[in-house]
């Protein structure tokens, strides 16, 4: 496992990391979640990604219990969480949902720290942009959270390049802590934002990336080529919004061609896809998800595929997937 700096920040993350979206409390119980985290850590993973909204806070509870039981030195691992949607969906919680206002952020970080059983989180992400709160308010609230020692860094997730730049400029103007990282979706069929929209930000502000969904929610494993397996995330009722993308005939046909290429290289198509995302030098870490230990071990082995990504192989991958990419 190699470790990469997050943009210009000194923080270093493992090339591959482990996230809890969907799996914790949906596909992995507490015992399995702990086992998966331990296996990832033993393989060199040092970054564990979470969010307040994952399983309505239960994901943070599961991770917090696992971290307590595993008793790793705090310096040896990095934990993130994300805020935006809130946990209270009642009408009364108007200041606590779909927002990045100061009131919500201050309370949200306290709740996450309790659930994670941590004194601080390493990175706080703003899970989506908030067009209704002045960016100055959000940036100052995050600056204060860092100044108080409740987080060490902050970043964004699925923000546009213009929104990220605006936040950075506010922070620079007022001498606040600046955003250091963005967490976007990035895989063979979803490229434009990472490869084009953010291109100027890497040099201009030193933006780092912690990318998610390298397997396109499982599409790039090949398991959706003949429908939706009963034990897959595509079959989870609350994730019905994923189903159209997972059952796309054109993309599944492309996955079939990628499987042929993977066989020629003696690797799985999932390993090929993960290695492809990891090879991008702008990507600080690729966040993996897994609901089985065997699945996690196979995905971590994608690092051994990197030497096989010759210019010819990369050109073949682009020929198959790029015409269908967003």
MISEMI-326938 format. One record per residue (C-alpha): residue number from 1; x, y, z. Coordinates in Angstrom, 2 decimals, always signed. Each point is the difference from the previous one (the first is absolute). Layout:
<recs>
pos:NUM, u:X, v:Y, w:Z
...
</recs>
This chain:
<recs>
pos:1, u:+0.00, v:+0.00, w:+0.00
pos:2, u:+1.27, v:+3.45, w:-0.90
pos:3, u:-1.11, v:+3.25, w:+1.65
pos:4, u:-0.81, v:+3.25, w:-1.76
pos:5, u:-0.27, v:+3.54, w:+1.24
pos:6, u:-3.44, v:+1.59, w:-0.18
pos:7, u:+0.72, v:+2.68, w:-2.55
pos:8, u:+2.45, v:+2.46, w:+1.57
pos:9, u:-0.90, v:-0.95, w:+3.58
pos:10, u:+2.44, v:-2.03, w:+2.06
pos:11, u:-2.62, v:-2.67, w:+0.77
pos:12, u:+0.81, v:-3.33, w:-1.67
pos:13, u:-2.60, v:-2.61, w:-0.88
pos:14, u:+0.32, v:-3.56, w:-1.22
pos:15, u:-0.55, v:-0.41, w:-3.76
pos:16, u:-3.04, v:-2.12, w:+0.80
pos:17, u:-2.31, v:+0.76, w:+2.92
pos:18, u:-3.17, v:-1.43, w:+1.48
pos:19, u:-3.44, v:+1.59, w:+0.17
pos:20, u:-3.22, v:-0.93, w:+1.76
pos:21, u:-2.65, v:+1.34, w:-2.40
pos:22, u:-2.83, v:-2.52, w:-0.58
pos:23, u:+1.77, v:-2.94, w:+1.63
pos:24, u:-0.04, v:+0.82, w:+3.73
pos:25, u:-3.36, v:-1.02, w:+1.48
pos:26, u:-1.32, v:-0.87, w:-3.48
pos:27, u:+2.32, v:-2.78, w:-1.20
pos:28, u:+2.52, v:-0.35, w:+2.85
pos:29, u:-0.84, v:-0.50, w:+3.66
pos:30, u:+2.22, v:+1.33, w:+2.80
pos:31, u:+2.18, v:-3.08, w:+0.23
pos:32, u:+0.63, v:-0.11, w:-3.75
pos:33, u:+0.61, v:+3.75, w:-0.15
pos:34, u:+2.72, v:-0.35, w:+2.64
pos:35, u:+1.52, v:-2.95, w:-1.88
pos:36, u:+0.04, v:+1.97, w:-3.26
pos:37, u:+1.64, v:+3.01, w:+1.62
pos:38, u:+2.64, v:-2.19, w:+1.64
pos:39, u:+0.82, v:-1.71, w:-3.29
pos:40, u:+0.27, v:+3.34, w:-1.79
pos:41, u:+2.28, v:+1.41, w:+2.72
pos:42, u:+2.20, v:-3.11, w:-0.10
pos:43, u:+0.39, v:+0.55, w:-3.77
pos:44, u:+1.25, v:+3.54, w:+0.59
pos:45, u:-3.24, v:+1.98, w:-0.26
pos:46, u:+0.09, v:+3.05, w:+2.27
pos:47, u:-3.09, v:+1.96, w:-1.13
pos:48, u:-3.54, v:-0.93, w:+1.03
pos:49, u:-2.83, v:+2.06, w:-1.49
pos:50, u:-3.41, v:+0.55, w:+1.54
pos:51, u:-2.86, v:+2.51, w:+0.08
pos:52, u:-2.63, v:+1.13, w:+2.45
pos:53, u:-2.73, v:-1.01, w:-2.43
pos:54, u:+1.19, v:-3.55, w:-0.70
pos:55, u:-2.66, v:-2.32, w:+1.44
pos:56, u:-1.39, v:+3.02, w:+1.87
pos:57, u:+2.96, v:+0.17, w:+2.36
pos:58, u:+0.26, v:-3.75, w:+0.59
pos:59, u:+3.06, v:-0.27, w:-2.26
pos:60, u:+1.94, v:+2.34, w:+2.29
pos:61, u:-1.12, v:-2.00, w:+3.05
pos:62, u:+1.25, v:-3.24, w:-1.59
pos:63, u:+3.33, v:+1.55, w:-0.97
pos:64, u:+0.41, v:+1.57, w:+3.43
pos:65, u:-0.51, v:-3.34, w:+1.75
pos:66, u:+2.45, v:-1.69, w:-2.39
pos:67, u:+2.66, v:+2.65, w:+0.57
pos:68, u:-0.39, v:-0.35, w:+3.76
pos:69, u:+0.35, v:-3.78, w:-0.13
pos:70, u:+2.92, v:+0.06, w:-2.45
pos:71, u:+1.91, v:+2.52, w:+2.14
pos:72, u:+2.30, v:+1.22, w:-2.74
pos:73, u:+2.35, v:+2.90, w:+0.81
pos:74, u:-1.94, v:+3.16, w:-0.90
pos:75, u:+2.91, v:+1.35, w:-2.02
pos:76, u:-0.12, v:-3.03, w:-2.29
pos:77, u:-3.44, v:+0.47, w:-1.53
pos:78, u:-2.04, v:+2.77, w:-1.60
pos:79, u:-3.77, v:+0.29, w:+0.38
pos:80, u:-2.33, v:+2.28, w:-1.93
pos:81, u:-3.66, v:+0.84, w:+0.27
pos:82, u:-2.35, v:+2.09, w:-2.11
pos:83, u:-2.79, v:+2.46, w:+0.78
pos:84, u:-2.94, v:+1.41, w:-1.95
pos:85, u:-3.23, v:-2.02, w:+0.13
pos:86, u:-0.37, v:-0.24, w:+3.77
pos:87, u:-1.65, v:-2.74, w:+2.04
pos:88, u:-3.28, v:+1.67, w:+0.95
pos:89, u:-2.38, v:+0.09, w:-2.98
pos:90, u:-2.93, v:+1.49, w:+1.92
pos:91, u:-1.44, v:+3.34, w:-0.95
pos:92, u:+1.28, v:+1.56, w:+3.23
pos:93, u:+3.62, v:-0.72, w:-0.95
pos:94, u:+0.07, v:+2.73, w:-2.63
pos:95, u:+3.51, v:+1.07, w:+1.12
pos:96, u:+1.31, v:-3.55, w:+0.11
pos:97, u:-0.53, v:-1.52, w:-3.42
pos:98, u:+1.25, v:+0.66, w:-3.52
pos:99, u:+2.19, v:+2.81, w:+1.28
pos:100, u:+3.50, v:+1.12, w:+0.90
pos:101, u:-1.00, v:+2.78, w:+2.36
pos:102, u:+2.00, v:+0.65, w:+3.14
pos:103, u:-2.65, v:-1.30, w:+2.42
pos:104, u:-0.21, v:-3.36, w:-1.75
pos:105, u:+3.75, v:-0.49, w:-0.52
pos:106, u:+0.90, v:+0.71, w:+3.63
pos:107, u:-2.56, v:-2.54, w:+1.24
pos:108, u:+0.73, v:-2.54, w:-2.73
pos:109, u:+3.68, v:-0.32, w:+0.84
pos:110, u:-0.82, v:-0.54, w:+3.67
pos:111, u:-2.41, v:-2.80, w:-0.92
pos:112, u:+2.50, v:-1.70, w:-2.29
pos:113, u:+2.74, v:+0.10, w:+2.63
pos:114, u:-2.34, v:-1.68, w:+2.51
pos:115, u:-0.97, v:-2.73, w:-2.45
pos:116, u:+3.59, v:-0.58, w:-1.17
pos:117, u:+1.29, v:+0.15, w:+3.60
pos:118, u:+2.81, v:+2.32, w:-1.12
pos:119, u:+1.38, v:+3.26, w:+1.35
pos:120, u:+0.33, v:+1.31, w:-3.56
pos:121, u:-0.51, v:-1.05, w:-3.60
pos:122, u:+2.84, v:+0.52, w:-2.43
pos:123, u:-2.09, v:+1.32, w:-2.89
pos:124, u:-3.47, v:+1.56, w:-0.13
pos:125, u:-1.61, v:+0.06, w:-3.43
pos:126, u:-2.91, v:+2.20, w:-1.04
pos:127, u:-2.04, v:-2.77, w:-1.62
pos:128, u:-1.69, v:+2.27, w:-2.54
pos:129, u:+0.04, v:+3.76, w:-0.67
pos:130, u:-2.62, v:+2.14, w:+1.73
pos:131, u:-1.28, v:+2.78, w:-2.28
pos:132, u:-2.09, v:+1.52, w:+2.81
pos:133, u:+2.77, v:+0.68, w:+2.54
pos:134, u:+2.63, v:+2.68, w:-0.68
pos:135, u:+3.28, v:-1.71, w:-0.76
pos:136, u:+1.69, v:+2.31, w:+2.51
pos:137, u:-2.15, v:-1.46, w:+2.79
pos:138, u:+0.85, v:-3.59, w:-0.94
pos:139, u:+3.73, v:+0.65, w:-0.36
pos:140, u:+0.22, v:+1.85, w:+3.32
pos:141, u:-1.93, v:-2.74, w:+1.82
pos:142, u:+2.42, v:-2.63, w:-1.35
pos:143, u:+2.96, v:+2.18, w:+0.91
pos:144, u:-1.30, v:+0.24, w:+3.57
pos:145, u:-0.58, v:-3.77, w:+0.20
pos:146, u:+3.64, v:-0.54, w:-0.99
pos:147, u:+1.26, v:+2.72, w:+2.34
pos:148, u:-1.87, v:-1.69, w:+2.86
pos:149, u:+1.78, v:-3.30, w:-0.78
pos:150, u:-3.13, v:-1.91, w:-1.01
pos:151, u:+1.37, v:-0.55, w:-3.53
pos:152, u:+3.40, v:+0.42, w:-1.61
pos:153, u:-0.88, v:+0.70, w:-3.63
pos:154, u:-3.10, v:+0.67, w:-2.06
pos:155, u:-1.08, v:-0.62, w:-3.55
pos:156, u:-2.96, v:-0.32, w:-2.34
pos:157, u:-1.89, v:-2.81, w:-1.68
pos:158, u:-1.66, v:+0.30, w:-3.40
pos:159, u:+0.50, v:+3.76, w:-0.20
pos:160, u:+0.56, v:+1.74, w:-3.32
pos:161, u:+3.39, v:+1.50, w:-0.77
pos:162, u:-1.45, v:+3.51, w:+0.34
pos:163, u:-1.47, v:-0.80, w:+3.42
pos:164, u:+3.29, v:-1.42, w:+1.25
pos:165, u:+1.94, v:+2.99, w:-1.27
pos:166, u:-2.47, v:+2.41, w:+1.62
pos:167, u:+0.43, v:-1.73, w:+3.38
pos:168, u:+3.78, v:+0.04, w:-0.36
pos:169, u:+0.06, v:+3.70, w:-0.83
pos:170, u:-2.20, v:+0.87, w:+2.99
pos:171, u:+2.35, v:-1.97, w:+2.27
pos:172, u:+3.06, v:+1.65, w:-1.49
pos:173, u:-1.47, v:+3.48, w:+0.29
pos:174, u:-0.91, v:-0.41, w:+3.67
pos:175, u:+2.98, v:-2.19, w:+0.99
pos:176, u:-2.28, v:-2.94, w:+0.77
pos:177, u:+0.92, v:-3.67, w:-0.40
pos:178, u:-0.30, v:-0.83, w:-3.70
pos:179, u:-1.66, v:-3.06, w:-1.58
pos:180, u:+2.72, v:-2.48, w:-0.94
pos:181, u:-1.95, v:-2.84, w:-1.63
pos:182, u:-3.03, v:-0.90, w:-2.09
pos:183, u:-1.78, v:-3.37, w:+0.05
pos:184, u:-1.52, v:-0.62, w:-3.44
pos:185, u:-1.31, v:-3.08, w:-1.72
pos:186, u:+2.63, v:-1.33, w:-2.42
pos:187, u:-0.02, v:-3.12, w:-2.13
pos:188, u:+0.29, v:-1.09, w:-3.63
pos:189, u:-3.49, v:+1.28, w:-0.81
pos:190, u:+0.17, v:+3.19, w:+2.09
pos:191, u:+3.08, v:+2.07, w:-0.86
pos:192, u:-0.76, v:+3.55, w:-1.08
pos:193, u:+0.03, v:+1.69, w:+3.40
pos:194, u:+3.34, v:-1.46, w:+1.14
pos:195, u:+1.77, v:+0.12, w:-3.34
pos:196, u:-1.35, v:+3.28, w:-1.41
pos:197, u:-2.05, v:+2.17, w:+2.35
pos:198, u:+2.48, v:-0.09, w:+2.90
pos:199, u:+3.12, v:+0.14, w:-2.20
pos:200, u:+0.97, v:+3.57, w:+0.92
pos:201, u:-0.59, v:-0.52, w:+3.72
pos:202, u:+2.78, v:-2.56, w:+0.42
pos:203, u:+2.65, v:+2.60, w:-0.75
pos:204, u:-1.84, v:+3.19, w:+0.98
pos:205, u:-1.01, v:-1.00, w:+3.53
pos:206, u:+1.70, v:-3.37, w:+0.51
pos:207, u:-3.23, v:-2.02, w:+0.11
pos:208, u:+0.22, v:-3.65, w:+1.03
pos:209, u:-2.57, v:-2.72, w:-0.79
pos:210, u:-1.48, v:-2.89, w:+1.97
pos:211, u:-2.07, v:-1.65, w:-2.73
pos:212, u:-2.96, v:-2.31, w:+0.52
pos:213, u:-1.79, v:-2.73, w:-1.97
pos:214, u:+2.92, v:-1.33, w:-2.10
pos:215, u:-2.24, v:-2.92, w:-0.98
pos:216, u:-3.00, v:+2.17, w:-0.92
pos:217, u:-2.04, v:-1.43, w:+2.91
pos:218, u:+0.86, v:-3.52, w:-1.14
pos:219, u:-0.63, v:+0.38, w:-3.74
pos:220, u:+3.72, v:-0.47, w:-0.69
pos:221, u:+0.06, v:-3.37, w:+1.73
pos:222, u:-2.10, v:-1.49, w:-2.80
pos:223, u:-2.63, v:-1.36, w:+2.39
pos:224, u:-2.81, v:+2.11, w:-1.48
pos:225, u:+0.38, v:-1.27, w:-3.55
pos:226, u:-2.89, v:-2.43, w:+0.46
pos:227, u:-2.21, v:+1.91, w:+2.40
pos:228, u:+0.12, v:+1.13, w:+3.62
pos:229, u:+1.28, v:-2.66, w:+2.44
pos:230, u:-2.09, v:-0.31, w:+3.15
pos:231, u:+2.99, v:+0.61, w:+2.30
pos:232, u:+1.32, v:+3.07, w:-1.85
pos:233, u:-0.33, v:+3.66, w:+0.90
pos:234, u:-2.15, v:+0.41, w:-3.10
pos:235, u:-2.63, v:-2.13, w:+1.73
pos:236, u:-0.14, v:+2.19, w:+3.13
pos:237, u:-3.36, v:+1.85, w:-0.11
pos:238, u:+1.42, v:+3.32, w:+1.20
pos:239, u:+2.55, v:-0.06, w:-2.84
pos:240, u:-2.47, v:-0.38, w:-2.82
pos:241, u:+1.38, v:+3.17, w:-1.57
pos:242, u:+3.12, v:-1.99, w:-0.96
pos:243, u:-1.88, v:-2.64, w:-1.95
pos:244, u:-0.27, v:+1.71, w:-3.39
pos:245, u:+3.75, v:+0.54, w:-0.18
pos:246, u:+0.76, v:-3.53, w:+1.14
pos:247, u:-2.25, v:-1.58, w:-2.61
pos:248, u:+1.07, v:+2.19, w:-2.95
pos:249, u:+0.28, v:-2.32, w:-3.02
pos:250, u:+2.73, v:+2.08, w:-1.68
pos:251, u:+2.16, v:+0.26, w:+3.10
pos:252, u:-0.42, v:-3.68, w:+0.85
pos:253, u:+1.04, v:-0.87, w:-3.54
pos:254, u:+3.12, v:+2.14, w:+0.52
pos:255, u:+0.65, v:-1.80, w:+3.28
pos:256, u:-0.08, v:-3.27, w:-1.96
pos:257, u:+2.78, v:+1.30, w:-2.25
pos:258, u:+1.97, v:+1.18, w:+3.04
pos:259, u:-0.36, v:-3.49, w:+1.47
pos:260, u:+1.62, v:-1.43, w:-3.11
pos:261, u:+2.92, v:+2.41, w:+0.39
pos:262, u:+0.28, v:-0.83, w:+3.70
pos:263, u:+0.20, v:-3.72, w:-0.78
pos:264, u:+2.86, v:+0.66, w:-2.40
pos:265, u:+1.83, v:+1.72, w:+2.87
pos:266, u:-0.93, v:-2.79, w:+2.47
pos:267, u:-1.88, v:+2.40, w:+2.28
pos:268, u:-3.64, v:+0.67, w:+0.82
pos:269, u:-1.91, v:+2.82, w:-1.64
pos:270, u:-0.48, v:+1.54, w:+3.45
pos:271, u:+3.75, v:+0.03, w:+0.60
pos:272, u:+0.54, v:+1.54, w:-3.42
pos:273, u:-2.49, v:+2.79, w:+0.75
pos:274, u:+1.45, v:+0.75, w:+3.44
pos:275, u:+3.55, v:+0.06, w:-1.35
pos:276, u:-1.10, v:+2.36, w:-2.78
pos:277, u:-1.38, v:+2.50, w:+2.53
pos:278, u:+3.03, v:-0.35, w:+2.28
pos:279, u:+2.50, v:+0.75, w:-2.75
pos:280, u:-1.27, v:+3.58, w:-0.35
pos:281, u:+2.68, v:+2.10, w:+1.79
pos:282, u:-2.64, v:+2.54, w:+1.07
pos:283, u:-1.82, v:-2.63, w:+2.06
pos:284, u:+1.27, v:-0.03, w:+3.58
pos:285, u:-1.90, v:-3.18, w:+0.84
pos:286, u:-2.68, v:-2.23, w:-1.53
pos:287, u:-2.71, v:-0.92, w:+2.50
pos:288, u:-1.02, v:-3.66, w:-0.12
pos:289, u:-3.19, v:-1.52, w:+1.32
pos:290, u:-0.51, v:-3.68, w:+0.79
pos:291, u:-2.60, v:-2.20, w:+1.67
pos:292, u:+2.14, v:-3.17, w:+0.05
pos:293, u:+3.57, v:-0.63, w:+1.10
pos:294, u:+0.81, v:-1.82, w:-3.23
pos:295, u:-1.30, v:+2.98, w:-1.98
pos:296, u:+2.16, v:+2.43, w:+1.96
pos:297, u:+3.13, v:-2.12, w:-0.47
pos:298, u:-0.62, v:-0.27, w:-3.73
pos:299, u:-0.47, v:+3.76, w:-0.31
pos:300, u:+3.13, v:+0.78, w:+2.04
pos:301, u:+1.96, v:-2.25, w:-2.37
pos:302, u:-0.76, v:+2.51, w:-2.78
pos:303, u:+3.29, v:+1.70, w:+0.86
pos:304, u:+1.83, v:-2.92, w:-1.62
pos:305, u:-1.74, v:+0.88, w:-3.28
pos:306, u:+1.58, v:+3.46, w:-0.27
pos:307, u:+3.17, v:-1.22, w:-1.82
pos:308, u:-2.23, v:-1.65, w:-2.61
pos:309, u:-1.63, v:+3.29, w:-1.00
pos:310, u:+2.24, v:+0.66, w:-2.97
pos:311, u:-0.81, v:+2.78, w:-2.48
pos:312, u:-1.48, v:-2.64, w:-2.30
pos:313, u:-2.24, v:-1.42, w:+2.74
pos:314, u:-1.12, v:+3.47, w:+1.05
pos:315, u:-0.84, v:+0.88, w:-3.60
pos:316, u:-2.09, v:-3.18, w:-0.28
pos:317, u:-1.83, v:+0.84, w:+3.24
pos:318, u:-0.77, v:+3.49, w:-1.33
pos:319, u:-1.22, v:-1.40, w:-3.31
pos:320, u:-2.52, v:-2.16, w:+1.85
pos:321, u:-1.17, v:+2.31, w:+2.77
pos:322, u:+0.63, v:+3.63, w:-0.89
pos:323, u:-2.83, v:+0.33, w:-2.56
pos:324, u:-2.47, v:-0.90, w:+2.79
pos:325, u:+1.57, v:+2.21, w:+2.68
pos:326, u:-1.56, v:+3.08, w:+1.53
</recs>
